[in-house]
Amino acid sequence: MTMTDMTYWLELTGVAVFAVTGALEASRRQMDIVGFVLIATFTGIGGGTVRDVITGETPVFWIRDPAWIITCIASAVVVYFTAHLLERRYVALIWLDALGLAMFGVTGAAIGLNLNLSPLVAIILGMISATFGGMVRDVVCNELPLILRPEIYITSALLGATIYTVGTAMLELPKQPVALVAFLCAFALRAAAIKYRLSFPVYRARPGREY
């Protein structure tokens, strides 16, 4: 399997995973099946759509290949009929989101490098691909976006994208092993943040001086 094929299947898997998180959020909001499909689709293709618009890759990926939309719809329908089997749906959502975050951080960077963009831009594209879908899901469902919460989140996507970009574009290491390492590191960081509530220090306001 070439790196292009691997990126495609990882991206498709990531879309399915994010679509499931959107459908799980729809189940928590007790939406109908149309709501499930809409939220799942927004979440699944949101980040990739922003990425393609920024890079000028139009028509965007899900217009060129209907497999992406079909994947979102199928994921939503499956969750609609099975969500009641999960007792802790928000926990499942958080962990699946971490999985999708790690996948898209790597694939977004890989797509950026395939477009012959600079390493810095490729890393930024990885971050955008990994976070915008979840942000759309949370905003539409009136939740505080995970990206704005104290726990380490966006840093996980940046870690995966950076490891892949540095390893392949700068050190010229084999792409597939580097992609695996980048994914595992990104997921491990986000998993540790979830389990141990890891976060960076927040700004502490100080009383202003009187003049």
N, C-alpha and C positions, 0 to 999 in steps of 0.2 A: 504494500500500500504506500503510495506516494504521500508527501506531506500535504499536498493539495487535497487529496482524498480524505486524509485524516482530519484536516481542518473542517472539511464539509461535514463529516459525520459527527465530529465533536460539536460543531455549531448547531447541527440539527438536534443532537441530544440536549444541548444547552437550551435550545428553544423549547423543547418538550418539558424540561425540568422547570424552566421559568413559567411556562404556561400552566403547569400543575400548581405552582405557588399562587398564580393569579386565580385559578379555579378554587383553590382552598380558601383564599380570602373571600371569594364570592360566596362560598358555603357558610363562612362565618357571618356574612351579611344577609344570609337567607335569600339570595337572589333566585330568579328563575333561570331556566337553561340558557336563555338568550344572554342574560347577565353573565353567566359562567363563561360563555364563548367570547363575549366582548372583553371581559377582564383578562381572561387567559391569553387572548390574542394581543391585547395591548402590552401585556407583560412579556410575552414570548418574543415579539418582533420589535419592541420599542427601541432597545439599545442598538440593534443592528440597523434599523431604519435611520436613526440619527447619524450613525457612523457613515452610512452610504451617502446620505445627503451632504454631509460635511466634505466627503472625499470626491463628490461628483459622480459616484457610481450609480447613475440613474439609467433606466428605471431601477428602483431599489430591489434587493435580492428576492423578496417575496412576490414581487410582480413578475420577475424573470422565471421563477420556479414555484409552482403552486404547492409543492411539497411542504413548504414552511407553514402556510395557512392551514393546510389539511392536518398537519401535526398539531397545531394549536387547537383546532376544533375537536380533533379526536381526544386530546388530553382533557379538554373541558368536559366532554361527554362522559368519559370514563370517571372523572372525579365526581361529576353530578350524581352518578349512580352508586358511587362507593365511598364518598366522603363520610357518610354516617358510621362507617366501620372504624374510623379514627377517633379515639377519645380526646386526643390532644392535637387538634389540627394546627394550632399556631406553632407548636413545637416542630411539627413536620414541615411547616412552611419555612421556618427559620433555617432548618438544616438543608432543605432542598435549595433554598435561596443561596446558601453558602456554596453548595455544589455548582449551581449555575454561575455564580460569581467567579469561581475559580476557572471554570471552563471558558467563559467569555473573555476573561482577562487575557488568557493565552491566545485564543482564536482571533480576538480583535487585533492584538499585536501582530499576529502572523499575517492577517489580511493587510494590515498597514505596510508591512515589509514587502509583501508580494506586489504592492502598488508602487514599490520603490520610493516610499516616503522615508524621511529621516528617522533614526531610532527614537528620538524624543517624541515625534508625532505618532509613531507606532505605539509607544507606551500610552500616550494620551488616548488613542483610539481604543486600546484595550480596556482602559478605565471606563470610557464612555459606553462601550459595548456591554460591559459587565454591570453597570449601575443604573442606566437610564430606564430600562424596562421595569425594574423593581420600584424605581422612584415614581413612574407613571402609575403603577399598580397601587401604591400607597396613597398617592395624591387623589386619584379617582375615588378610592374607597375611604377617604377622609381619615387616613392614618398618618402619624408622624413618620416620614420616610426613614427607612433604616439608615440611609446615608447621613442623616442629621442627628442620629442618636450617639451617645457618648462612646459606645463600644467601637472597637476597631472594625471598620467595614471597607471603606474605599481603599485603604492601605493594602488590604489583601489582594484586591484586583491589581493595584499598582505593582505589588511584589511579583505576582505571576507574570504580568506583562514585561516587567523589567528583566527578570531572570531569562525569559525567552528571548527578548530582544538582544540583551548583552551576549547571551550564549551563542546565538545563531548569527547575528549581524556583525558583532565585534570580534568574538572569539572564534567564529566559524566552526562551531561544534555541530555534530549531527543533530538535525532538527527534531526528530521524533523523541529521542531520549531527553533532550532539553525540554521539550514540550511536556513530557510526563513529569519531570522534576519540577518545572514551573507550576504545573497544576497542583501537584501534591503540596508544595510549599504554600501556595496561596490558600488552599483548602485548610491546611494545618493551622495557619495563622488565624483564619476566620473561626475555625472550630475552637481554638484555644480562647479566642475573644468571647465566644458564646458561653463556653463552659466556665471560664474563670472571670468573665466580665472585664476583660482587659480593655483599657482605654488610655488615651493620652491625657496628660494634665489639662484641665480646662482653665480658661482665663478667670482670675479672681479680681473682681473690681476693688479698687482702693478709693478711699475718700479723696475728693479733690482738694487741692491746696487753696487757701484763701490768699488773695493778693491785696 
